[in-house]
Amino acid sequence: MNLKIEQLRNFTLVLCAMVISSCSSDDNGGTMEPMETGETGNVKAYQLGSVSDPGISGTATFTELDDNTVSLEINLQNTSDGEMHPAHIHFNTAAEGGDIAVSLEAVDGDSGMSTTIISQLNDGTPITYDGLLNFDGYINVHFSADDLGTLIAQGDIGQNELTGMTKVYALGSVSDPDISGIATFEERVNGEALATVDLQNTSAGEMHPGHIHFNTAAEGGDIAVSLIPVNGATGMSKTNINAQDDGTSLGYSALLNFDGYINIHFSADDLGTLIAQGDIGQNELTGMSKVYALGSVSDPDISGTATFEERINGEALATIALENTPAGGSHPGHIHFNTAAEGGGIAFTFVNVNGDTGISLTNVAMLDDETAFGYADILDFDGYINIHLSAENLATLIAQGDIGQNELTGMSTAYPLGEVDVPGISGTATFFE
């Protein structure tokens, strides 16, 4: 028994000595310093683009810390000394706008920098590094606490980050020849798209509604997606696209194959007047085209061309352009089988030529009997085009021309035809290839 008591006493003395030694490990006899928070090595940077001042832009860098918090460092170029710029992470995309999710430390104009340690949203919801990388949000940096309406930098973050994949479509003039531009679709990490409409020569004070429609512009169709109106002062609009207006999913990849077109209208009160228009998706034009001459028939002053342009999907846009058509007229047009010299039945019906403009636009995808008929088929088709004076007077032709395999090459040979039984009658016989 005495031996056990002695062993217990010795163990207690050793333990006390270890504790005293541990508590006195620093030179000054103070307590241990807490371990500093370190970085895990996981870092993600997002771009912050210019808004009100084209000279100010920068980055927002998220760094994962080993205590499960995140350091967010904002670094802006060309900020002004003496200014403090409030900053926030918001919900949704910058194009949509949203409430504040996280209030950040203000950016110091002297350095252009701010650092915020993030562990939760403003409402107390915990957020981690991985959570921020998948966050549906964006960052706003404001000019000042007294002028939050003026943004100096902005950028989408998390799942809203742009991948760098883009597609640009042309928006041509309609009612005003000076207004035209582009529609750019940019892919997001989450598969959605940022649609930016950029028009030249719009007027300050105007707001121009825009929509993506079903079908080609030549055919017309219902609204598929409503876009944010174009601001006439800037010519710009930005819209986040993840679904059609009816809720059907529609992301970046689907837009590239969408059967649609864009209309930009003059105003909400004058939707009938278009200021810009362009086919998108599978209806985009490839740049390949073929022009056929349409010669005069009943009126020597009326002539023109029929232009077929290839679409991505293999269909064609047919544009008939005639000069000197009478205002108010509406002139039916058709592609017929065989050559114009032979004549033949109707193969395809065009949209009527508008006498005011001399123009007709028709999408060509199949013959009237629903046989597939695209751009490549037109180039080898055994046919010709007739343009008639009116629906009531189809017998009077105002323009005509062979197309496809019947097109004339420009090569010809003329043979003289001399007098025979009737003096004074002679001429030529001309063969056109």
C-alpha positions as CSV (number, residue, x, y, z in Angstrom):
1,M,0.0,0.0,0.0
2,N,2.8,2.4,0.9
3,L,4.5,1.6,-2.4
4,K,1.4,2.6,-4.4
5,I,1.0,5.8,-2.5
6,E,4.6,6.7,-3.3
7,Q,4.2,6.0,-7.0
8,L,1.1,8.2,-7.1
9,R,2.9,11.0,-5.4
10,N,5.8,10.8,-7.9
11,F,3.4,10.8,-10.9
12,T,1.6,13.9,-9.6
13,L,4.9,15.8,-9.2
14,V,6.0,14.9,-12.8
15,L,2.6,16.1,-14.2
16,C,2.8,19.4,-12.3
17,A,6.3,20.0,-13.6
18,M,5.1,19.4,-17.2
19,V,2.2,21.9,-16.8
20,I,4.5,24.5,-15.3
21,S,7.0,24.0,-18.1
22,S,4.3,24.3,-20.7
23,C,3.0,27.6,-19.2
24,S,6.5,29.1,-19.1
25,S,7.5,28.2,-22.7
26,D,8.1,31.8,-23.8
27,D,11.0,34.0,-22.7
28,N,8.8,36.5,-20.8
29,G,6.8,33.9,-19.0
30,G,3.5,35.0,-20.8
31,T,0.7,32.8,-22.1
32,M,0.8,31.1,-25.6
33,E,-0.1,33.2,-28.6
34,P,-3.1,31.9,-30.6
35,M,-2.3,30.4,-34.0
36,E,-2.7,32.7,-37.0
37,T,-5.3,31.9,-39.6
38,G,-3.7,30.6,-42.7
39,E,-4.7,30.2,-46.4
40,T,-5.7,26.8,-47.8
41,G,-4.4,27.6,-51.2
42,N,-7.8,27.9,-52.9
43,V,-8.2,31.3,-54.6
44,K,-10.7,32.5,-57.2
45,A,-10.7,36.0,-58.9
46,Y,-13.6,37.7,-60.7
47,Q,-13.5,40.7,-62.9
48,L,-15.1,44.0,-61.9
49,G,-15.9,46.0,-64.9
50,S,-16.3,49.8,-65.4
51,V,-19.7,51.3,-65.0
52,S,-19.9,55.1,-64.6
53,D,-16.2,55.8,-65.0
54,P,-14.5,53.9,-67.9
55,G,-11.1,54.3,-66.1
56,I,-12.1,52.4,-63.0
57,S,-12.1,48.5,-63.1
58,G,-10.4,45.7,-61.2
59,T,-10.8,42.4,-59.5
60,A,-12.5,40.7,-56.6
61,T,-10.4,37.8,-55.2
62,F,-11.9,35.2,-52.8
63,T,-9.3,33.3,-50.7
64,E,-10.2,30.3,-48.6
65,L,-8.9,30.4,-45.0
66,D,-8.2,27.4,-42.9
67,D,-10.8,28.4,-40.2
68,N,-13.5,27.9,-42.8
69,T,-13.9,31.7,-43.5
70,V,-13.2,33.5,-46.7
71,S,-11.1,36.6,-47.4
72,L,-12.5,38.8,-50.1
73,E,-10.1,41.4,-51.5
74,I,-11.3,44.1,-53.9
75,N,-8.6,45.8,-55.9
76,L,-9.6,48.7,-58.2
77,Q,-7.5,50.8,-60.5
78,N,-7.8,54.6,-60.8
79,T,-9.9,55.4,-57.7
80,S,-9.6,58.8,-56.2
81,D,-7.8,59.7,-53.0
82,G,-10.0,60.6,-50.1
83,E,-13.0,58.7,-51.3
84,M,-14.6,55.7,-49.6
85,H,-16.6,53.4,-51.9
86,P,-19.3,51.1,-50.3
87,A,-19.4,47.6,-51.7
88,H,-21.8,44.7,-51.5
89,I,-22.5,41.2,-52.8
90,H,-26.0,41.1,-54.2
91,F,-28.3,38.2,-55.0
92,N,-29.0,37.3,-58.7
93,T,-27.1,38.5,-61.8
94,A,-26.1,42.1,-62.4
95,A,-28.5,42.2,-65.3
96,E,-31.4,41.2,-63.1
97,G,-30.4,43.1,-60.0
98,G,-31.1,41.9,-56.4
99,D,-31.0,42.7,-52.7
100,I,-27.8,42.9,-50.7
101,A,-26.5,39.5,-49.5
102,V,-23.3,40.5,-47.9
103,S,-22.1,44.0,-46.9
104,L,-18.4,44.4,-47.6
105,E,-15.7,46.8,-46.2
106,A,-15.7,50.0,-48.2
107,V,-13.0,50.4,-50.9
108,D,-10.4,53.0,-49.9
109,G,-9.9,55.4,-52.8
110,D,-6.3,56.0,-51.7
111,S,-5.3,52.4,-52.4
112,G,-8.3,51.1,-54.4
113,M,-8.5,48.2,-52.0
114,S,-10.7,46.6,-49.3
115,T,-10.6,43.3,-47.5
116,T,-13.6,41.6,-45.9
117,I,-13.6,38.3,-43.9
118,I,-16.8,36.4,-44.8
119,S,-18.4,33.6,-42.9
120,Q,-22.1,34.3,-43.3
121,L,-24.6,36.4,-45.2
122,N,-26.2,39.5,-43.7
123,D,-29.1,37.4,-42.6
124,G,-26.9,35.0,-40.6
125,T,-26.9,32.2,-43.2
126,P,-23.5,30.5,-43.1
127,I,-21.5,30.7,-46.3
128,T,-18.2,28.9,-47.2
129,Y,-15.7,29.3,-50.0
130,D,-17.3,26.6,-52.0
131,G,-20.7,28.2,-51.4
132,L,-19.4,31.5,-52.7
133,L,-18.0,29.9,-55.8
134,N,-21.5,28.6,-56.5
135,F,-23.3,31.7,-55.3
136,D,-26.0,33.2,-57.5
137,G,-24.8,36.8,-57.1
138,Y,-22.8,39.8,-58.2
139,I,-20.7,42.6,-56.7
140,N,-21.5,46.3,-56.8
141,V,-19.0,49.0,-55.8
142,H,-20.7,52.4,-55.3
143,F,-19.3,55.9,-55.7
144,S,-20.1,56.9,-52.1
145,A,-22.5,56.3,-49.2
146,D,-24.3,59.4,-50.2
147,D,-24.5,58.4,-53.9
148,L,-25.2,54.6,-53.9
149,G,-27.0,55.1,-57.2
150,T,-23.8,55.7,-59.0
151,L,-21.7,52.5,-59.6
152,I,-18.0,52.6,-60.3
153,A,-17.5,48.8,-60.7
154,Q,-19.6,45.7,-61.1
155,G,-19.2,42.0,-61.8
156,D,-21.0,38.7,-61.7
157,I,-19.6,36.1,-59.4
158,G,-20.1,32.4,-58.5
159,Q,-22.4,30.5,-60.9
160,N,-23.1,33.7,-62.8
161,E,-19.5,34.1,-63.9
162,L,-19.1,34.3,-67.7
163,T,-17.1,31.4,-69.3
164,G,-15.7,33.4,-72.2
165,M,-17.9,31.7,-74.8
166,T,-19.8,34.3,-76.8
167,K,-22.0,34.5,-79.9
168,V,-22.7,37.7,-81.8
169,Y,-25.6,38.3,-84.1
170,A,-26.2,41.3,-86.4
171,L,-29.2,43.5,-85.9
172,G,-30.0,45.3,-89.1
173,S,-31.8,48.6,-89.7
174,V,-35.5,48.6,-90.4
175,S,-37.4,51.9,-90.1
176,D,-34.4,54.1,-89.6
177,P,-31.3,53.4,-91.8
178,D,-29.0,54.9,-89.2
179,I,-29.9,52.5,-86.4
180,S,-28.3,49.1,-86.3
181,G,-26.1,47.0,-84.0
182,I,-25.5,43.6,-82.5
183,A,-26.9,41.2,-80.0
184,T,-24.3,39.3,-78.0
185,F,-25.0,36.2,-76.0
186,E,-22.4,35.2,-73.3
187,E,-22.4,31.9,-71.6
188,R,-22.5,31.7,-67.8
189,V,-20.9,28.9,-65.6
190,N,-24.4,27.7,-64.8
191,G,-25.4,27.4,-68.4
192,E,-27.5,30.5,-68.5
193,A,-26.8,33.5,-70.9
194,L,-26.2,37.2,-70.6
195,A,-27.8,38.9,-73.6
196,T,-26.5,42.4,-74.5
197,V,-28.1,44.5,-77.2
198,D,-25.9,47.3,-78.5
199,L,-27.4,49.7,-81.0
200,Q,-25.9,52.7,-82.7
201,N,-27.6,56.1,-83.1
202,T,-30.6,55.7,-80.8
203,S,-32.0,58.8,-79.1
204,A,-31.7,59.9,-75.5
205,G,-34.9,59.7,-73.6
206,E,-36.3,56.8,-75.6
207,M,-36.8,53.2,-74.3
208,H,-37.0,50.6,-77.0
209,P,-38.7,47.2,-76.1
210,G,-37.0,44.1,-77.4
211,H,-38.0,40.5,-77.8
212,I,-36.8,37.2,-79.1
213,H,-39.5,35.7,-81.4
214,F,-40.1,32.2,-82.7
215,N,-39.4,31.5,-86.4
216,T,-37.4,33.6,-88.8
217,A,-37.9,37.4,-89.2
218,A,-39.2,36.7,-92.7
219,E,-42.0,34.4,-91.4
220,G,-42.7,36.2,-88.1
221,G,-43.8,34.6,-84.9
222,D,-44.9,35.0,-81.3
223,I,-42.7,36.3,-78.5
224,A,-40.5,33.7,-76.9
225,V,-38.4,35.9,-74.5
226,S,-38.9,39.5,-73.4
227,L,-35.7,41.4,-73.2
228,I,-34.9,44.4,-71.0
229,P,-35.7,47.6,-73.1
230,V,-32.8,49.3,-74.9
231,N,-31.9,52.6,-73.2
232,G,-31.9,55.2,-76.0
233,A,-29.3,57.3,-74.2
234,T,-26.7,54.4,-74.3
235,G,-28.2,52.1,-77.0
236,M,-27.7,49.2,-74.6
237,S,-29.7,46.6,-72.7
238,K,-28.6,43.6,-70.7
239,T,-30.9,40.6,-70.0
240,N,-30.2,37.4,-68.1
241,I,-31.7,34.5,-70.0
242,N,-32.5,31.1,-68.4
243,A,-36.0,30.5,-69.7
244,Q,-38.6,31.5,-72.2
245,D,-41.5,33.7,-71.0
246,D,-43.7,30.5,-70.6
247,G,-41.1,29.0,-68.2
248,T,-39.5,26.6,-70.7
249,S,-35.8,26.3,-70.0
250,L,-33.6,28.3,-72.4
251,G,-29.8,28.7,-71.8
252,Y,-26.8,29.6,-73.9
253,S,-26.5,26.3,-75.8
254,A,-30.2,26.2,-76.6
255,L,-30.0,29.8,-77.9
256,L,-27.3,28.9,-80.5
257,N,-29.8,26.4,-82.0
258,F,-32.9,28.4,-81.4
259,D,-35.4,28.9,-84.3
260,G,-35.9,32.6,-83.7
261,Y,-35.1,36.2,-84.4
262,I,-34.9,39.5,-82.4
263,N,-37.1,42.6,-82.9
264,I,-36.3,45.9,-81.3
265,H,-39.3,48.3,-81.3
266,F,-39.5,52.0,-81.4
267,S,-41.5,52.3,-78.1
268,A,-44.0,50.5,-76.0
269,D,-46.7,52.7,-77.5
270,D,-45.5,52.0,-81.1
271,L,-44.6,48.3,-81.2
272,G,-45.5,48.3,-84.9
273,T,-42.4,50.3,-85.8
274,L,-39.2,48.3,-85.7
275,I,-35.8,50.0,-85.4
276,A,-33.7,46.8,-85.6
277,Q,-34.1,43.2,-86.4
278,G,-32.0,40.1,-86.9
279,D,-32.2,36.3,-87.1
280,I,-30.5,34.2,-84.4
281,G,-29.6,30.6,-83.6
282,Q,-30.2,28.1,-86.4
283,N,-31.7,31.0,-88.6
284,E,-28.4,32.9,-88.7
285,L,-27.1,33.5,-92.2
286,T,-23.8,31.8,-93.1
287,G,-22.6,34.5,-95.5
288,M,-23.1,32.2,-98.6
289,S,-25.5,33.7,-101.1
290,K,-26.6,33.5,-104.8
291,V,-28.1,36.3,-106.8
292,Y,-30.3,35.8,-109.9
293,A,-31.4,38.5,-112.3
294,L,-35.1,39.2,-112.8
295,G,-35.6,40.9,-116.1
296,S,-38.4,43.2,-117.3
297,V,-41.5,41.7,-119.0
298,S,-44.6,43.9,-119.3
299,D,-43.0,47.1,-118.0
300,P,-39.5,47.9,-119.3
301,D,-38.8,50.0,-116.2
302,I,-39.3,47.2,-113.7
303,S,-36.5,44.7,-113.1
304,G,-34.4,43.5,-110.2
305,T,-32.8,40.5,-108.5
306,A,-33.7,37.5,-106.4
307,T,-31.1,36.8,-103.7
308,F,-30.9,33.5,-101.8
309,E,-28.9,33.5,-98.6
310,E,-28.0,30.3,-96.8
311,R,-28.9,29.8,-93.1
312,I,-27.0,27.7,-90.5
313,N,-29.8,25.1,-90.6
314,G,-29.6,24.7,-94.4
315,E,-32.7,26.7,-95.2
316,A,-32.6,30.0,-97.2
317,L,-33.7,33.6,-97.0
318,A,-35.1,34.7,-100.3
319,T,-35.0,38.5,-101.0
320,I,-36.7,39.8,-104.1
321,A,-35.7,43.4,-104.8
322,L,-37.4,45.2,-107.8
323,E,-36.9,48.7,-109.0
324,N,-39.7,51.1,-110.0
325,T,-42.7,49.1,-108.7
326,P,-45.8,51.2,-108.3
327,A,-46.7,52.4,-104.8
328,G,-49.6,50.6,-103.2
329,G,-49.1,47.5,-105.3
330,S,-48.7,44.0,-104.0
331,H,-47.1,41.6,-106.5
332,P,-47.4,37.8,-106.1
333,G,-44.3,35.8,-106.9
334,H,-43.5,32.1,-107.4
335,I,-40.8,29.7,-108.3
336,H,-42.0,27.5,-111.2
337,F,-40.7,24.2,-112.5
338,N,-38.8,24.1,-115.8
339,T,-37.3,27.1,-117.6
340,A,-39.1,30.3,-118.3
341,A,-39.1,29.5,-122.0
342,E,-40.9,26.2,-121.3
343,G,-43.2,27.2,-118.5
344,G,-44.3,25.0,-115.7
345,G,-46.4,24.6,-112.5
346,I,-45.8,26.5,-109.3
347,A,-43.2,24.9,-107.1
348,F,-42.9,27.5,-104.3
349,T,-44.9,30.6,-103.3
350,F,-43.1,33.8,-102.2
351,V,-44.3,36.5,-99.9
352,N,-45.8,39.2,-102.1
353,V,-43.5,42.0,-103.3
354,N,-44.4,45.3,-101.6
355,G,-44.9,47.9,-104.3
356,D,-43.9,50.7,-101.9
357,T,-40.4,49.2,-101.3
358,G,-40.1,46.7,-104.2
359,I,-39.0,44.2,-101.5
360,S,-40.2,40.7,-100.5
361,L,-38.6,38.5,-97.8
362,T,-39.4,34.8,-97.7
363,N,-38.0,31.9,-95.7
364,V,-37.4,28.9,-98.0
365,A,-37.5,25.5,-96.3
366,M,-39.8,23.4,-98.4
367,L,-41.8,23.4,-101.7
368,D,-45.5,24.1,-101.6
369,D,-46.1,20.3,-101.6
370,E,-43.9,20.1,-98.4
371,T,-40.9,18.5,-100.2
372,A,-37.7,19.6,-98.4
373,F,-36.2,22.5,-100.3
374,G,-33.2,24.4,-98.9
375,Y,-30.3,26.6,-100.1
376,A,-28.3,23.8,-101.7
377,D,-31.4,22.5,-103.6
378,I,-32.1,26.0,-105.0
379,L,-28.7,26.2,-106.6
380,D,-29.4,23.0,-108.6
381,F,-33.1,23.5,-109.1
382,D,-34.8,23.2,-112.6
383,G,-36.9,26.3,-112.3
384,Y,-37.6,30.0,-112.9
385,I,-39.2,32.9,-111.0
386,N,-42.3,34.9,-112.1
387,I,-43.4,38.1,-110.4
388,H,-47.0,39.1,-111.3
389,L,-48.7,42.4,-111.5
390,S,-51.4,41.5,-108.9
391,A,-53.4,38.6,-107.5
392,E,-56.3,39.7,-109.8
393,N,-54.0,39.9,-112.9
394,L,-51.6,36.9,-112.7
395,A,-51.4,36.8,-116.5
396,T,-49.4,40.0,-116.5
397,L,-45.8,39.5,-115.5
398,I,-43.6,42.4,-114.3
399,A,-40.4,40.4,-113.8
400,Q,-39.0,37.0,-114.6
401,G,-35.8,35.0,-114.5
402,D,-34.3,31.5,-114.6
403,I,-32.7,30.1,-111.5
404,G,-30.6,27.1,-110.4
405,Q,-29.4,24.9,-113.2
406,N,-31.3,27.1,-115.7
407,E,-29.2,30.2,-114.9
408,L,-27.5,31.7,-117.9
409,T,-23.7,31.6,-117.7
410,G,-23.2,34.7,-119.8
411,M,-21.8,32.7,-122.7
412,S,-23.7,33.1,-126.0
413,T,-23.3,32.6,-129.7
414,A,-25.3,34.6,-132.3
415,Y,-26.0,33.4,-135.9
416,P,-27.3,35.6,-138.7
417,L,-30.6,34.8,-140.3
418,G,-30.7,36.2,-143.8
419,E,-33.5,37.2,-146.1
420,V,-35.3,34.4,-148.0
421,D,-38.8,34.9,-149.6
422,V,-39.6,38.3,-148.1
423,P,-37.1,41.0,-148.8
424,G,-36.2,43.2,-145.8
425,I,-36.7,40.5,-143.2
426,S,-33.5,39.2,-141.5
427,G,-32.1,38.9,-138.0
428,T,-30.1,36.7,-135.7
429,A,-30.5,33.5,-133.7
430,T,-28.8,33.7,-130.3
431,F,-28.0,30.7,-128.1
432,F,-27.3,31.4,-124.4
433,E,-25.6,28.8,-122.3
